[in-house]
Every structure is written in structure tokens, then in C-alpha cells.
Amino acid sequence: MKGFMTLVFTLALFAVTVTLCTSSAFAAKKYLITNDDVFSSGGGANTATVYSVGAGGALTLVKTIATKGSGSGGGFFAAGRVNVLHSKTQACTFVTDSNPNFTVNTAPDVAAINLNTLALVGTFHAGKMDNGANSGVGLADAGNYLVASFSGNGTLKIGSTLGSYKILAGCKLKYLGSIAASGINGGSPDGTKVTPDGKTVVVAYVDGSVSSYSISSTGKLALIGNELTSTGAFAAGVDISADGKWAIFGDASGIPSVDIAPISSSGVLGATVHYQYLDQGANSNNVLLSPDESVLFVSNNSTGGIGAVAFNKTTGVLDPTHSCSSGTLKNFDASWIDLGSLAMASSNGTGSEVYAAEFGFPSGIAIVKYSPHQSGEDEFCDLTETAASPVADPASNGLVSIGVFPPRPF
């Protein structure tokens, strides 16, 4: 009996130890992470800034981490230069260094950061034919893999590519390779997003076309097909519904607009359906679904505002008659001139506060409170910039991309 009780105690202690070791991966607090995208002709100047997320979406600067590479200082606003890993075992974020160089071919890299230690794990270079000089490097999380979109280098006549990295333990990466990836009219990739099952990556190009690629069990990429958007809209940002059935594109357009396409079980994109978002604004590059998929948030990059539109996750239909707008955010056309990517303070419900990167000198982060209205009220919702907004990002003169940990579930 004594031996049996000793065995039970040992097993119980082992179970507790395993639980603690497993949960330690989630010891990281709630953070917002930037890619400060700092350019230096000498290289090595880029940083990522980490903020803690508090009550009401308030942000407190915690640490600025050197990535050991160089950013672009600008580029495509919908290319996600920050990716927070969806993982049950480790807390990681990845930021890109485009390392632009127009005289020699300099490979871009991905910097990996452990969110438990807030330390740089390492920088992981891409291949010889990958280049991010044109407009930077974007990222999309595919579960076991990370997909990177490289915008190319026009001066050196290096085309755009799509590459993959294997995600290893300890937030480390292993570069696997890349394939040529350009739009129907030769455009570079802008926004990219992977379906929640990790099998298909959807890409929007800057030439009015979109495409999908398969991701094999070994991380190899292959083109499934590409098409022009049905209205001739210039799709930029990409989001995908939780069931992987709907691709949502934010358009670079004079009138705020969104295109939505079905995704088949084999990853084929159907024809896009065009929606004009009823708001004052322009250049609606970035789109982001709320965690419960009831609301689509849209940034009007060139006019400094955020919109919210009702979305039906079952039918994939957007309802612009049920929408609201933040109006122009503070200090637009003063300390900052363009909006970048969006993120949310909460990974549940409608996301509560919405964050937006503000491209400026220096840059900042807008905090906008989303409040739904009750059924039967005249207005669908309110988007109100908080008193704490904007929050300065003193390390950046060209903030384009942000991400939040823990990430939205899909």
C-alpha cells in the first residue's frame, strides 16, 4: 500500500508539474506589439515596441526590442509586418525586417520574439531570391508554418515571392523556401491571410487581382488559382472567417468598399461580391472581423477614420445599411497622415476597443471604443475615440503594422 500511495503521489506531482510547464507558455500578459519599421541605410536600426493592455484598452509602453535588421519606413499598408502566433504551446510574435538595398541583393528576415521573456529569440533570413525592398515584407500565421510575402526589388529586377518558415520550439524558425508570386497584371502581394485550418493562404495584389495557394503538410506552397476582382476594385487587406468559407478584402479605393469571395473546400476562390461602405472616407485598405464575426472593422487609411459594418458569417453578406463611423481621429494630418493595420483589445465578443496604427512623425496608436446599439435603435453602433488616444510610439516614424497577444481565436 505504501508503494502504491508513493506512486499516486509521484504521478500527481508529475501532473502538476506538466500543467505548470504547459501553462507557462501562456504566462505572457496581454500585449500590443508594433513593427516600428525603422529604416537605416546602415542596417540594424529596426525595433518592435511592446505595450501592456489595461482596462478600457489603455496602453502602457513596456519595452522596445531591437530586431537587428532594417525596416522600410513605409510601404503597403495592408501587408502585416507583425504576426502574433496562434499556438496552444508557446507565446511568440514575429516581425519582419525588409532590409532594403537597391545596389546589392540583401535578404530580408523575420525576427522572433518570446512574449514570456520579451526577448529577441533570433532573426531568420529568407532565401537568395526573396527581397522586400519595393514595399516591405508581410506575414500570415499558418499554425505550424509562417507564410511571408516578399514585395521584390524593381531596381535589381527581383520579382515578388511567397515563402514559408517552419515554426519550431522556443519561437525559432526554419526557412523552407519560396515560389514566385505576382498578380495577373504583375503586381506584388499586399495583404495575406491563412484559413484557420492552415491549408490555404489568400493573397491580394496591388494590381486588382487576388489568388489562393495551398500549404502542404510539409509547408510547401503551390498556386491554386488567381482572378481579377469582379468590379475591378483594388483589393488590399485580407481577412478570413472562422470557418474558412469567406475571404474578405478591403479595397484601396476612393469610396470605402469591401469585396467578399467564397472559398471552396479545395481552396478555390469564387467570384468577389462588391460592397460600398456607407461612410465618408477613402482608401479602405485594412479589414478585421470581430471575434464573434458579427462586425467587420474597416480603416479608411487616407482620411483617418474607422468604420464598422454588420457581417453575416453564415451567408458572407455585408450590410452597409447597418454601420457606423468614428469620424476623423485626433491629430490626423497634423502629427500623422495615414492609418495602418487594425487590432482589438479583446479576443472575445465584438472586440471592445479597436486599435489602429497611425503612420506619423513620430507614429502612434489610436484607441477607439466600439459600442453596439440595441435592436430597434436608429443607429447600428458607436465608434468613439477614447480620452487616452492616441498613444505615442516614439521609436517609429512610419508605423504600419500592429498585433495583439493573445490573438483573436481564428
KOLPAMAR-925679 format. One line per field, with one value per residue (C-alpha): residue in one letter; chain; x, y, z. Coordinates in nm, 4 decimals. Each point is the difference from the previous one (the first is absolute). Last residue first. Example, Ala and Ser with C-alpha at 12.3 -4.5 7.8 and 13.67 -1.06 7.14 Angstrom:
<pts>
residu <- c(S,A)
chaine <- c(A,A)
px <- c(1.3670,-0.1370)
py <- c(-0.1060,-0.3440)
pz <- c(0.7140,0.0660)
</pts>
This chain:
<pts>
residu <- c(F,P,R,P,P,F,V,G,I,S,V,L,G,N,S,A,P,D,A,V,P,S,A,A,T,E,T,L,D,C,F,E,D,E,G,S,Q,H,P,S,Y,K,V,I,A,I,G,S,P,F,G,F,E,A,A,Y,V,E,S,G,T,G,N,S,S,A,M,A,L,S,G,L,D,I,W,S,A,D,F,N,K,L,T,G,S,S,C,S,H,T,P,D,L,V,G,T,T,K,N,F,A,V,A,G,I,G,G,T,S,N,N,S,V,F,L,V,S,E,D,P,S,L,L,V,N,N,S,N,A,G,Q,D,L,Y,Q,Y,H,V,T,A,G,L,V,G,S,S,S,I,P,A,I,D,V,S,P,I,G,S,A,D,G,F,I,A,W,K,G,D,A,S,I,D,V,G,A,A,F,A,G,T,S,T,L,E,N,G,I,L,A,L,K,G,T,S,S,I,S,Y,S,S,V,S,G,D,V,Y,A,V,V,V,T,K,G,D,P,T,V,K,T,G,D,P,S,G,G,N,I,G,S,A,A,I,S,G,L,Y,K,L,K,C,G,A,L,I,K,Y,S,G,L,T,S,G,I,K,L,T,G,N,G,S,F,S,A,V,L,Y,N,G,A,D,A,L,G,V,G,S,N,A,G,N,D,M,K,G,A,H,F,T,G,V,L,A,L,T,N,L,N,I,A,A,V,D,P,A,T,N,V,T,F,N,P,N,S,D,T,V,F,T,C,A,Q,T,K,S,H,L,V,N,V,R,G,A,A,F,F,G,G,G,S,G,S,G,K,T,A,I,T,K,V,L,T,L,A,G,G,A,G,V,S,Y,V,T,A,T,N,A,G,G,G,S,S,F,V,D,D,N,T,I,L,Y,K,K,A,A,F,A,S,S,T,C,L,T,V,T,V,A,F,L,A,L,T,F,V,L,T,M,F,G,K,M)
chaine <- c(A,A,A,A,A,A,A,A,A,A,A,A,A,A,A,A,A,A,A,A,A,A,A,A,A,A,A,A,A,A,A,A,A,A,A,A,A,A,A,A,A,A,A,A,A,A,A,A,A,A,A,A,A,A,A,A,A,A,A,A,A,A,A,A,A,A,A,A,A,A,A,A,A,A,A,A,A,A,A,A,A,A,A,A,A,A,A,A,A,A,A,A,A,A,A,A,A,A,A,A,A,A,A,A,A,A,A,A,A,A,A,A,A,A,A,A,A,A,A,A,A,A,A,A,A,A,A,A,A,A,A,A,A,A,A,A,A,A,A,A,A,A,A,A,A,A,A,A,A,A,A,A,A,A,A,A,A,A,A,A,A,A,A,A,A,A,A,A,A,A,A,A,A,A,A,A,A,A,A,A,A,A,A,A,A,A,A,A,A,A,A,A,A,A,A,A,A,A,A,A,A,A,A,A,A,A,A,A,A,A,A,A,A,A,A,A,A,A,A,A,A,A,A,A,A,A,A,A,A,A,A,A,A,A,A,A,A,A,A,A,A,A,A,A,A,A,A,A,A,A,A,A,A,A,A,A,A,A,A,A,A,A,A,A,A,A,A,A,A,A,A,A,A,A,A,A,A,A,A,A,A,A,A,A,A,A,A,A,A,A,A,A,A,A,A,A,A,A,A,A,A,A,A,A,A,A,A,A,A,A,A,A,A,A,A,A,A,A,A,A,A,A,A,A,A,A,A,A,A,A,A,A,A,A,A,A,A,A,A,A,A,A,A,A,A,A,A,A,A,A,A,A,A,A,A,A,A,A,A,A,A,A,A,A,A,A,A,A,A,A,A,A,A,A,A,A,A,A,A,A,A,A,A,A,A,A,A,A,A,A,A,A,A,A,A,A,A,A,A,A,A,A,A,A,A,A,A,A,A,A)
px <- c(-0.9069,-0.0057,0.0876,0.3558,0.1242,0.1964,-0.0752,0.1533,0.1145,0.1116,0.0604,0.2034,0.2275,0.1961,0.0280,0.1850,-0.2192,-0.3190,-0.2394,-0.3432,-0.2915,-0.2346,-0.0366,-0.3248,-0.1510,-0.0979,-0.3666,-0.1491,-0.3735,-0.2412,-0.2934,-0.1853,-0.3778,-0.0602,-0.2177,0.2533,0.2338,0.3060,0.3508,0.2842,0.3514,0.2611,0.2831,0.3665,0.2405,0.3657,0.2820,0.2764,0.2714,-0.0165,-0.3042,-0.1640,-0.2759,-0.0596,-0.3596,-0.1355,-0.3623,-0.1503,-0.2670,0.0813,-0.3578,-0.0214,0.3349,0.3687,-0.0058,0.2169,-0.0416,0.2410,0.0050,0.2707,0.1134,-0.1545,0.1601,0.1194,0.1227,0.1074,-0.2264,-0.1922,-0.1998,0.0620,-0.3038,-0.2031,-0.2318,-0.3470,-0.0341,-0.2527,-0.3141,-0.1659,-0.3237,-0.0971,0.3395,-0.1198,0.2767,-0.1051,0.2155,-0.3131,0.0817,0.2407,-0.2497,0.1919,-0.1161,0.2339,0.2433,0.2011,0.3333,0.1307,0.3139,-0.0854,0.2729,-0.0179,-0.3735,0.0229,-0.2765,-0.1368,-0.2312,-0.2574,-0.1906,0.2994,0.0031,0.3713,-0.0613,0.1084,0.2868,0.0394,0.2826,0.0285,-0.3066,0.1707,-0.2559,-0.2463,-0.3543,-0.2008,-0.2497,0.2265,-0.0318,-0.0284,0.1401,-0.0502,0.3092,-0.0168,0.0988,0.3425,0.1230,0.1362,-0.1092,-0.2905,-0.1093,0.0696,-0.2825,0.0950,-0.0679,0.0999,-0.0024,-0.0419,0.0752,-0.0307,0.3274,0.1342,0.2731,-0.2419,-0.0336,-0.0363,-0.2020,0.0514,-0.2896,-0.0238,0.2881,-0.2343,0.1431,-0.0447,0.3016,0.1623,0.1929,0.1221,0.0684,-0.2620,0.0107,-0.3550,-0.0551,-0.3563,0.0356,0.3396,0.2471,0.0841,0.2657,0.0290,0.1294,0.3645,0.2271,0.1758,0.2023,-0.0413,0.0521,-0.3702,-0.0593,-0.1116,-0.2249,-0.0012,-0.2837,-0.0159,-0.1170,0.0223,-0.0383,0.3682,0.1126,-0.0380,-0.2272,0.1074,-0.1917,0.1985,-0.1556,0.0594,0.0477,-0.3452,-0.0697,0.0405,0.3208,0.0086,0.2019,-0.0256,0.2253,0.1638,0.1818,-0.1731,0.0782,-0.3404,-0.1293,0.1615,0.3459,0.1397,0.3226,0.0596,0.1787,0.2094,0.0021,0.1420,0.0209,-0.1407,0.0505,-0.2827,0.1463,-0.1155,-0.0056,-0.2207,0.0865,0.0421,-0.1718,0.0520,-0.2050,0.1962,0.0114,0.2344,0.3672,0.0862,0.2782,-0.1698,-0.3484,0.0711,-0.2540,-0.3118,0.0745,-0.3038,0.0821,-0.1968,0.0661,-0.0492,-0.1340,-0.3132,-0.0154,0.0772,0.0225,0.2890,0.0781,0.3339,0.0729,-0.0987,0.2562,0.3053,-0.1388,0.2091,-0.0101,0.2180,0.2893,-0.2243,-0.1465,0.1955,-0.0969,0.0671,0.0284,-0.1774,-0.0405,-0.1150,-0.3321,0.0508,-0.3495,-0.0691,0.2897,0.0940,0.0910,0.1510,-0.0815,0.2588,0.0549,0.2842,0.2256,0.0493,0.2465,-0.0431,-0.3652,0.0073,-0.3059,0.0475,-0.3714,0.0147,-0.3151,-0.1632,-0.0936,-0.1831,0.0173,-0.1827,0.0389,-0.2052,-0.3580,0.1035,-0.1385,0.3168,-0.0115,0.1031,0.1418,0.0937,-0.3543,-0.0091,-0.3120,0.1762,0.2419,0.3246,0.1599,0.3160,0.1310,0.1370,0.3584,0.1292,0.1356,-0.3563,0.0586,-0.2657,-0.1890,-0.1536,-0.3023,-0.1964,-0.3378,-0.3197,-0.3574,-0.2554,-0.2683,0.1910,0.3578,0.2006,0.3776,0.2022,0.2900,0.2055,0.1762,0.3210,0.1886,0.3449,0.2225,0.0761,0.2480,-0.2551,-0.2329,-0.3732,-0.2105,-0.3058,-0.1316,-0.1578,-0.2437,-0.1183,-0.3087,0.0125,-0.2198,0.2281,0.2251,-0.0384,-0.1563,0.2986,0.0324,-0.3327,0.1689,0.2812,-0.2427,-0.2325,0.2913,0.1226,-0.3490,-0.0311,0.3448,-0.0955,-0.3157,0.1978,0.2497,-0.2770,-0.1764,0.3284,0.0757,-0.3524,0.0531,0.3360,-0.1553,-0.2831)
py <- c(3.2465,0.0315,0.3747,0.0380,-0.0098,0.2113,0.2937,0.1052,0.3226,0.1043,0.3276,0.2250,0.2339,0.2349,-0.2616,-0.0210,0.2593,-0.2046,0.2469,-0.1014,0.1719,-0.0274,-0.0001,0.2012,-0.2737,0.0306,-0.0846,-0.2505,-0.0282,-0.2641,-0.0918,0.3314,0.0383,-0.2323,-0.3048,-0.2555,0.1467,0.1974,-0.1427,0.1956,-0.0039,0.2065,0.1400,0.0008,0.1529,-0.1030,0.2419,0.0981,0.2590,0.1501,-0.1887,-0.3208,-0.0678,-0.3684,-0.0714,-0.1579,-0.1023,-0.0136,-0.2617,-0.3020,-0.0739,-0.3081,-0.1421,0.0518,0.3428,0.3066,-0.0225,0.0523,0.2109,0.0677,0.3353,0.3459,0.2909,0.3592,0.0403,0.2931,0.2503,-0.1530,-0.2008,0.1305,-0.1725,-0.2451,0.1035,-0.1494,-0.3105,-0.1513,-0.2108,-0.2823,-0.1841,0.1203,-0.1339,-0.3587,-0.2474,-0.3476,-0.3069,-0.2132,-0.1669,0.2628,0.2808,0.3278,0.3360,0.2908,0.1983,0.2967,0.1522,0.3450,0.1822,0.1114,-0.1842,-0.3226,-0.0512,-0.2959,-0.2604,-0.2050,-0.2887,-0.0851,-0.3171,-0.2300,-0.0842,0.0898,0.3202,-0.0168,0.2209,0.1992,0.2272,0.1872,0.2263,0.2700,0.2768,0.1504,0.1068,-0.3093,-0.2361,-0.2934,-0.0934,-0.3750,-0.2130,-0.3739,-0.1944,-0.3032,-0.3257,-0.0744,-0.3594,-0.1400,-0.3617,0.0391,0.3015,0.3579,0.2485,0.3564,0.3330,0.3450,0.3104,0.3693,0.3470,0.2382,0.1157,-0.3549,-0.2240,-0.2805,-0.2122,-0.3655,-0.2637,-0.3685,-0.2175,-0.3743,-0.0501,-0.0823,0.2852,0.2547,0.1250,0.3452,0.1692,0.3563,0.1371,-0.0741,0.2467,0.0027,-0.1056,-0.0953,-0.3775,-0.0098,-0.1487,-0.3639,-0.2370,-0.3753,-0.2801,0.1102,-0.2300,0.0487,-0.2658,-0.0031,-0.3748,-0.0760,0.2006,0.3638,0.0740,0.3389,0.2439,0.3038,0.3592,0.2566,0.3765,0.0830,0.0499,-0.3697,-0.1677,-0.3433,-0.2882,-0.2775,-0.3448,-0.3037,0.1462,-0.1096,0.3622,0.1173,0.1979,0.3756,0.2240,0.3727,0.1601,-0.2390,0.1640,0.0833,-0.1602,0.0464,-0.3428,0.0438,-0.1117,-0.2911,-0.1821,-0.2841,-0.0181,-0.2238,-0.1770,0.2575,-0.1459,0.2073,0.0237,0.0897,-0.2290,-0.3113,0.0243,0.1809,-0.1160,0.2962,0.0611,0.2231,0.2015,0.1916,0.3370,0.0504,0.1030,0.2475,0.1601,0.3381,-0.1497,-0.1922,-0.2539,0.0291,-0.3063,-0.1722,-0.2221,-0.3070,-0.1335,-0.3688,-0.2354,0.2102,0.1848,0.3537,0.2703,0.2432,0.3016,0.1284,0.3541,0.2227,-0.0256,-0.1040,-0.3254,-0.2577,-0.3773,-0.1598,-0.0832,-0.1477,0.1390,0.0785,-0.0932,0.2493,-0.1286,-0.0588,0.3701,0.0410,0.0932,-0.2979,-0.1436,0.1670,-0.1765,0.2098,-0.1252,0.2297,-0.0902,0.0789,0.1765,-0.1103,0.2718,-0.0026,0.2784,0.3610,0.0662,-0.1138,-0.0450,-0.2098,-0.0970,-0.0820,-0.1839,-0.0508,-0.3273,-0.0544,-0.2992,-0.1471,-0.3782,-0.3184,0.0667,0.2061,0.2737,0.2039,0.3787,0.1331,0.3474,0.1317,-0.0620,0.1373,0.2186,0.3382,-0.0783,0.1905,0.2273,0.0385,-0.3185,-0.1777,-0.0927,-0.2997,-0.0704,-0.0381,0.2429,-0.0264,0.2946,-0.0751,0.0571,0.2907,0.0203,-0.0298,0.0552,-0.2346,0.0989,-0.1761,-0.0889,-0.1252,-0.0134,0.1560,-0.1585,0.1921,-0.1835,0.1485,0.0686,0.1597,-0.2861,0.1307,0.2688,0.1563,0.0131,-0.0535,-0.0420,-0.2200,0.0476,-0.3451,0.0334,-0.2323,0.0345,-0.2154,-0.1973,-0.1714,-0.2925,-0.2971,-0.1951,-0.2190,-0.0484,-0.1858,-0.3067,-0.0062,0.0566,-0.2737,-0.2389,0.0684,-0.0516,-0.3296,-0.1100,0.0788,-0.2062,-0.2871,0.0092,0.0111,-0.2959,-0.1966,0.0728,-0.1102,-0.3291,-0.0632,0.0603,-0.2358)
pz <- c(-3.5734,0.3819,-0.0044,0.1213,0.3594,-0.0645,-0.2303,-0.3320,-0.1638,-0.3490,-0.1858,0.2299,-0.1959,0.2248,0.2719,0.3316,0.1726,-0.0412,0.1609,0.1263,-0.1718,0.1761,0.3793,-0.0184,-0.2143,-0.3666,-0.0392,-0.2442,0.0590,-0.1278,-0.2231,0.0279,-0.0005,0.2932,-0.0538,0.1180,0.2580,-0.1052,-0.0198,0.1644,-0.1517,0.1858,-0.2123,0.1068,-0.2549,0.0020,-0.0719,-0.2407,0.0347,-0.2565,-0.1214,-0.1177,0.2522,0.0767,0.0969,0.3172,0.0543,0.3481,0.0804,-0.2188,-0.1060,0.2189,0.1119,-0.0843,0.1626,-0.0642,-0.3772,-0.2904,-0.3184,-0.2569,-0.1333,0.0101,-0.1834,0.0608,0.3589,0.2205,-0.1778,-0.2873,0.2546,0.3530,0.1499,-0.2096,-0.2838,0.0333,0.2117,-0.2374,0.0206,-0.1879,-0.0624,-0.3485,-0.1167,0.0526,-0.0905,-0.1128,0.0601,0.0359,0.3315,0.1398,-0.0570,0.0329,0.1390,-0.0832,0.2180,-0.1270,0.0999,-0.0926,-0.1157,-0.3529,-0.1906,0.1968,0.0194,0.2357,-0.0052,0.2902,-0.0885,0.2644,0.0919,-0.0316,0.3753,0.0181,-0.2006,-0.3623,-0.1176,-0.3218,-0.1162,-0.3291,-0.0016,-0.2061,0.0398,0.2421,0.0736,0.0761,-0.1589,-0.0810,-0.3631,-0.0323,-0.2837,-0.0355,-0.1068,-0.2257,0.1686,0.1457,-0.0215,0.3263,-0.0464,0.2447,-0.2022,0.1080,-0.0601,-0.0972,0.1722,-0.1271,0.2199,-0.0758,0.1325,-0.2984,-0.1543,0.0054,0.1378,0.0831,0.3126,-0.0955,0.1856,-0.0758,0.1122,0.0663,0.2436,0.2877,0.2088,-0.2800,-0.1959,-0.0080,-0.2791,-0.0611,-0.3485,-0.2673,-0.2874,-0.1346,-0.3613,0.0840,-0.0210,0.1673,-0.2447,0.0439,0.1251,0.0477,0.2191,0.0101,0.2001,0.3344,0.1858,0.3779,0.0487,0.0469,-0.3169,-0.0153,-0.2963,-0.1655,-0.0688,-0.2246,-0.0299,-0.2794,-0.0240,-0.0540,0.3621,0.0739,0.2531,0.1262,0.1559,0.1706,0.0196,0.2232,0.3494,0.1226,0.1004,-0.3622,-0.0536,-0.0650,-0.2307,-0.0776,-0.2619,-0.2444,-0.2955,-0.3288,-0.3347,-0.1651,0.1024,0.3405,0.1008,0.1983,-0.0869,0.2444,0.3329,0.2242,0.3346,0.2452,0.3500,0.2843,0.3768,0.2382,0.2695,-0.1828,-0.3796,-0.2512,-0.3522,-0.2344,-0.3311,-0.3013,-0.2489,-0.2608,-0.1756,-0.2916,0.0093,-0.2745,0.2083,-0.0168,0.0305,0.3200,0.1229,0.2196,0.2128,0.1537,0.2983,0.1087,0.3511,0.0622,0.2644,0.0459,-0.3312,0.1241,-0.2669,-0.0449,-0.2202,-0.1339,-0.1166,-0.2900,-0.2796,0.2045,0.1349,-0.1838,-0.0326,-0.2688,0.2319,0.2687,0.3227,0.3147,0.3548,0.2768,0.3547,0.3293,0.0764,0.3572,0.1575,0.2336,-0.0219,-0.3337,-0.1740,-0.3037,-0.3480,-0.2639,-0.3609,-0.2652,-0.3317,-0.2275,-0.1390,-0.3772,-0.0743,-0.1133,0.0837,0.3627,0.2180,0.3157,0.0029,0.3704,0.1027,0.3385,0.1707,0.3267,0.2259,0.2992,-0.0066,0.0390,-0.1030,-0.3010,-0.2240,-0.0520,0.0053,-0.3409,-0.0590,-0.3447,-0.1222,-0.3565,-0.0092,0.0079,-0.2834,0.0399,0.2582,0.2103,-0.1585,0.3062,0.0726,0.1929,0.3491,0.1391,0.2881,0.2712,0.1488,0.3379,0.2197,-0.1502,0.1689,-0.2045,0.1186,-0.1589,0.2489,0.2750,-0.0879,-0.2962,0.0489,-0.2802,-0.1918,-0.2576,-0.2813,-0.1341,-0.3229,-0.0083,-0.1167,-0.3465,-0.1126,-0.2325,0.2996,-0.0057,0.3134,-0.0619,0.3560,-0.0209,0.2860,0.2767,0.2193,0.3098,0.2378,0.2463,-0.0833,0.2309,-0.2830,-0.0745,0.3748,-0.0159,-0.1452,0.2548,0.2861,-0.1205,-0.0505,0.3549,0.1432,-0.1880,0.1191,0.3616,-0.0415,-0.1528,0.2873,0.2589,-0.1616,-0.0172,0.3652,0.0880,-0.1894,0.1677,0.3426,-0.0864)
</pts>
